[in-house]
């Protein structure tokens, strides 16, 4: 890594993700309850989401007061430095609410609109994944020391392990379930972990052959998308498009094209409305 600014941003993102992860892991109350809902009554926010985002934004703003923010729980400032932080303080809130371990803190830094740093901390795994644009992707925690991440060698699509996620709006979920019904006979199997950030990192780490989902926001995918790409995986949306709310696809190079084309044919990008 030769860019001093990117090195600074990475160090700050890693520290903020670590501290927020510790807050969420160690501070989770036994009687944790829903504080608010978003797109539907089952799309929830807890007080811990809000506390973690406040910790992250406060810490970054103290060190870099001219930067902007885009956070899932409401942080939104323009900034004047050309740097914007895209933050999901708790990706996998429903898992966290139920005390399931698959949740993460996701922090990305954009420079002039392009993601240059991404960090995903998964405290219950004891793992942190991170990448800098052009510098590869790495992880610590489950391995001895630091591990350079690399995608899994690509199998034929019918032997690929693919993960996905579901929206919280009923009509969208019903359509997504129909896509899975048609997809599952055509791949090795389907997984549904509940955290887009972790799914993207699992593609980067070779734990999944592919991942797709409709309905992701920038904070869901910014860090994980960079980590997957820097590990050598391919990412995109509908054919010819970048990852977007309509569709996000990440996979090893040999799986990506066939999976993306199949998802297009199955209408995985559709929102389920007539």
C-alpha positions as CSV (number, residue, x, y, z in Angstrom):
1,X,0.0,0.0,0.0
2,X,1.6,3.2,-1.2
3,X,-1.1,5.9,-0.8
4,X,-0.7,7.5,2.6
5,X,-4.3,8.7,2.6
6,X,-5.7,5.2,1.9
7,X,-3.5,3.8,4.6
8,X,-4.9,6.3,7.0
9,X,-8.5,5.6,6.0
10,X,-7.9,1.8,6.4
11,X,-6.4,2.2,9.9
12,X,-9.3,4.4,11.0
13,X,-11.9,2.1,9.5
14,X,-10.4,-1.0,11.1
15,X,-10.3,0.7,14.5
16,X,-13.8,2.0,14.3
17,X,-15.1,-1.4,13.2
18,X,-13.3,-3.1,16.0
19,X,-14.7,-0.7,18.6
20,X,-18.2,-0.9,17.3
21,X,-18.0,-4.7,17.1
22,X,-16.9,-4.9,20.7
23,X,-19.7,-2.6,21.8
24,X,-22.2,-4.8,20.0
25,X,-20.8,-8.1,21.2
26,X,-20.1,-7.1,24.8
27,X,-22.9,-4.6,25.3
28,X,-25.8,-6.6,23.9
29,X,-28.5,-6.6,26.6
30,X,-30.3,-9.8,27.5
31,X,-33.6,-8.1,27.0
32,X,-32.7,-6.5,23.7
33,X,-35.9,-5.2,22.0
34,X,-36.9,-3.6,18.7
35,X,-36.5,0.2,18.8
36,X,-38.0,1.0,15.4
37,X,-39.0,-0.6,12.1
38,X,-38.1,0.4,8.5
39,X,-39.6,-1.1,5.4
40,X,-42.0,-3.4,7.2
41,X,-42.8,-4.6,10.7
42,X,-40.2,-7.3,10.5
43,X,-37.4,-5.0,9.2
44,X,-36.1,-3.8,12.6
45,X,-33.7,-1.4,14.2
46,X,-32.4,-1.9,17.8
47,X,-30.9,0.6,20.2
48,X,-27.6,-1.1,19.6
49,X,-27.7,-0.3,15.8
50,X,-28.1,3.3,16.7
51,X,-25.4,3.2,19.4
52,X,-22.9,1.6,17.1
53,X,-23.4,4.1,14.3
54,X,-23.0,7.0,16.7
55,X,-19.7,5.5,18.0
56,X,-18.4,5.1,14.4
57,X,-19.4,8.5,13.2
58,X,-18.2,10.3,16.3
59,X,-14.9,8.6,16.2
60,X,-14.3,9.3,12.5
61,X,-15.5,12.9,12.7
62,X,-13.2,13.7,15.6
63,X,-10.2,12.7,13.4
64,X,-11.5,13.8,10.0
65,X,-14.0,16.5,10.6
66,X,-14.3,17.4,6.9
67,X,-15.4,14.0,5.7
68,X,-19.0,13.1,4.7
69,X,-21.1,10.2,5.9
70,X,-23.9,7.9,4.6
71,X,-25.1,5.5,7.3
72,X,-28.0,3.1,7.5
73,X,-29.4,4.5,10.7
74,X,-29.5,8.1,9.5
75,X,-26.0,9.6,9.3
76,X,-26.0,11.8,6.1
77,X,-23.6,14.7,5.7
78,X,-21.9,15.9,2.5
79,X,-18.4,16.8,3.8
80,X,-15.9,18.9,1.9
81,X,-12.8,16.6,1.7
82,X,-13.8,14.3,-1.1
83,X,-14.0,11.4,1.3
84,X,-17.4,9.9,2.3
85,X,-17.8,7.0,4.8
86,X,-20.5,4.5,4.0
87,X,-21.5,2.7,7.2
88,X,-23.7,-0.2,8.2
89,X,-23.2,-0.4,11.9
90,X,-25.0,-3.7,12.3
91,X,-25.5,-5.8,9.1
92,X,-27.7,-8.7,10.1
93,X,-29.9,-6.9,12.8
94,X,-32.5,-9.7,12.9
95,X,-29.7,-12.3,13.5
96,X,-28.4,-10.0,16.3
97,X,-31.9,-9.6,17.8
98,X,-32.2,-13.4,18.0
99,X,-28.6,-13.8,19.3
100,X,-27.5,-15.6,16.1
101,X,-23.8,-15.1,15.4
102,X,-24.0,-14.0,11.7
103,X,-23.8,-10.2,11.9
104,X,-21.1,-7.7,11.1
105,X,-20.0,-4.1,11.2
106,X,-19.4,-2.7,7.6
107,X,-17.4,0.5,7.0
108,X,-16.3,1.7,3.5
109,X,-14.5,4.9,2.5
110,X,-15.2,6.5,-0.8
111,X,-12.9,9.0,-2.5
112,X,-14.6,11.2,-5.1
113,X,-17.4,8.6,-5.4
114,X,-15.2,5.5,-5.7
115,X,-14.8,3.0,-2.9
116,X,-11.1,2.9,-1.9
117,X,-11.3,1.2,1.5
118,X,-13.5,-1.5,2.9
119,X,-13.6,-3.2,6.3
120,X,-16.1,-5.8,7.6
121,X,-15.7,-7.0,11.2
122,X,-17.6,-10.2,12.2
123,X,-17.1,-10.3,16.0
124,X,-18.8,-13.6,16.7
125,X,-16.5,-15.2,14.2
126,X,-13.6,-13.4,15.6
127,X,-12.7,-12.3,12.0
128,X,-12.1,-9.0,10.2
129,X,-11.9,-8.6,6.4
130,X,-10.4,-5.6,4.7
131,X,-9.2,-4.3,1.4
132,X,-7.8,-1.2,-0.3
133,X,-8.4,-0.5,-3.9
134,X,-5.6,-2.0,-5.9
135,X,-4.0,-3.6,-2.8
136,X,-5.7,-7.0,-2.5
137,X,-8.0,-8.3,0.3
138,X,-6.9,-9.7,3.6
139,X,-8.4,-11.1,6.8
140,X,-7.4,-11.7,10.3
141,X,-8.9,-13.9,13.1
142,X,-9.7,-17.4,11.9
143,X,-6.2,-18.0,10.6
144,X,-2.7,-17.7,11.9
145,X,-1.8,-14.1,11.4
146,X,-3.0,-12.2,8.4
147,X,-4.4,-14.1,5.4
148,X,-4.6,-12.9,1.8
149,X,-8.0,-13.7,0.5
150,X,-8.7,-15.4,-2.8
151,X,-11.9,-16.8,-4.4
152,X,-12.5,-20.5,-4.6
153,X,-11.6,-22.2,-7.9
154,X,-14.7,-22.1,-10.1
155,X,-16.8,-25.2,-10.4
156,X,-19.5,-25.7,-13.0
157,X,-22.7,-23.8,-12.0
158,X,-24.5,-27.0,-11.1
159,X,-21.8,-27.7,-8.4
160,X,-21.7,-24.1,-7.1
161,X,-22.7,-23.2,-3.5
162,X,-24.6,-19.9,-3.7
163,X,-25.9,-17.7,-1.0
164,X,-28.7,-15.1,-1.1
165,X,-30.9,-13.0,1.1
166,X,-34.5,-11.8,1.3
167,X,-36.2,-8.5,1.5
168,X,-38.6,-7.6,4.3
169,X,-41.5,-6.5,2.1
170,X,-44.0,-9.3,1.5
171,X,-44.4,-9.0,-2.2
172,X,-40.7,-8.9,-2.8
173,X,-40.0,-11.8,-0.5
174,X,-42.6,-13.9,-2.3
175,X,-40.9,-13.3,-5.7
176,X,-37.5,-14.0,-4.3
177,X,-38.7,-17.3,-2.9
178,X,-40.0,-18.2,-6.4
179,X,-36.6,-17.4,-7.9
180,X,-34.9,-19.6,-5.3
181,X,-37.4,-22.4,-6.1
182,X,-36.3,-22.3,-9.7
183,X,-32.6,-21.8,-9.0
184,X,-32.0,-24.6,-6.4
185,X,-32.2,-27.5,-8.8
186,X,-29.6,-25.8,-11.0
187,X,-26.8,-25.3,-8.3
188,X,-25.2,-27.4,-5.6
189,X,-27.2,-25.8,-2.8
190,X,-28.4,-22.4,-1.5
191,X,-27.4,-20.7,1.7
192,X,-29.1,-17.9,3.5
193,X,-26.9,-16.3,6.2
194,X,-28.7,-13.0,6.9
195,X,-25.7,-10.6,6.4
196,X,-24.9,-9.3,2.9
197,X,-21.5,-8.0,4.1
198,X,-20.5,-11.5,5.4
199,X,-21.8,-13.2,2.3
200,X,-19.6,-11.0,0.1
201,X,-16.6,-11.6,2.3
202,X,-17.3,-15.4,2.2
203,X,-17.1,-15.2,-1.6
204,X,-13.8,-13.4,-1.1
205,X,-12.5,-16.0,1.3
206,X,-13.6,-19.0,-0.9
207,X,-16.3,-20.1,1.4
208,X,-19.0,-19.6,-1.2
209,X,-18.9,-19.9,-5.0
210,X,-21.4,-17.1,-5.5
211,X,-23.9,-14.7,-3.9
212,X,-26.8,-12.6,-5.1
213,X,-29.5,-10.4,-3.7
214,X,-32.0,-7.9,-4.7
215,X,-32.7,-4.7,-2.6
216,X,-29.3,-3.9,-1.2
217,X,-28.4,-0.4,-0.2
218,X,-25.0,1.2,-0.6
219,X,-24.2,0.6,3.1
220,X,-25.0,-3.1,2.7
221,X,-22.5,-3.7,-0.1
222,X,-19.9,-1.0,-0.3
223,X,-17.2,-2.6,1.9
224,X,-18.0,-6.2,1.0
225,X,-18.1,-5.5,-2.8
226,X,-14.5,-4.0,-2.6
227,X,-13.3,-6.9,-0.6
228,X,-14.7,-9.5,-3.0
229,X,-13.3,-7.7,-6.0
230,X,-9.8,-7.3,-4.5
231,X,-9.8,-11.0,-3.7
232,X,-10.3,-11.6,-7.4
233,X,-14.0,-12.3,-7.5
234,X,-16.3,-10.6,-10.0
235,X,-19.2,-8.4,-8.9
236,X,-21.9,-6.7,-10.8
237,X,-25.7,-6.3,-11.1
238,X,-27.8,-7.0,-14.1
239,X,-25.7,-7.8,-17.2
240,X,-23.6,-4.8,-18.0
241,X,-24.5,-3.0,-14.7
242,X,-22.7,-2.3,-11.5
243,X,-24.1,-3.8,-8.3
244,X,-27.2,-1.9,-7.4
245,X,-30.5,-2.1,-5.5
246,X,-32.0,-4.0,-8.4
247,X,-29.4,-6.8,-8.2
248,X,-26.0,-7.5,-6.7
249,X,-24.1,-10.6,-7.8
250,X,-20.6,-11.7,-6.6
251,X,-18.9,-14.9,-7.6
252,X,-15.7,-16.6,-8.6
253,X,-14.9,-15.7,-12.3
254,X,-16.1,-19.0,-13.8
255,X,-19.4,-18.9,-11.9
256,X,-20.1,-15.2,-12.3
257,X,-21.2,-15.1,-15.9
258,X,-23.5,-18.2,-15.9
259,X,-25.0,-17.2,-12.5
260,X,-25.6,-13.6,-13.6
261,X,-27.3,-14.8,-16.9
262,X,-29.5,-17.3,-15.1
263,X,-30.6,-14.7,-12.5
264,X,-31.5,-12.3,-15.3
265,X,-33.6,-15.0,-17.0
266,X,-35.3,-15.9,-13.7
267,X,-36.1,-12.2,-13.0
268,X,-34.1,-12.0,-9.8
269,X,-34.0,-8.2,-10.3
270,X,-37.8,-7.8,-10.2
271,X,-39.5,-6.4,-7.2
272,X,-42.4,-8.8,-7.3
273,X,-45.1,-6.3,-8.2
274,X,-47.4,-7.0,-11.1
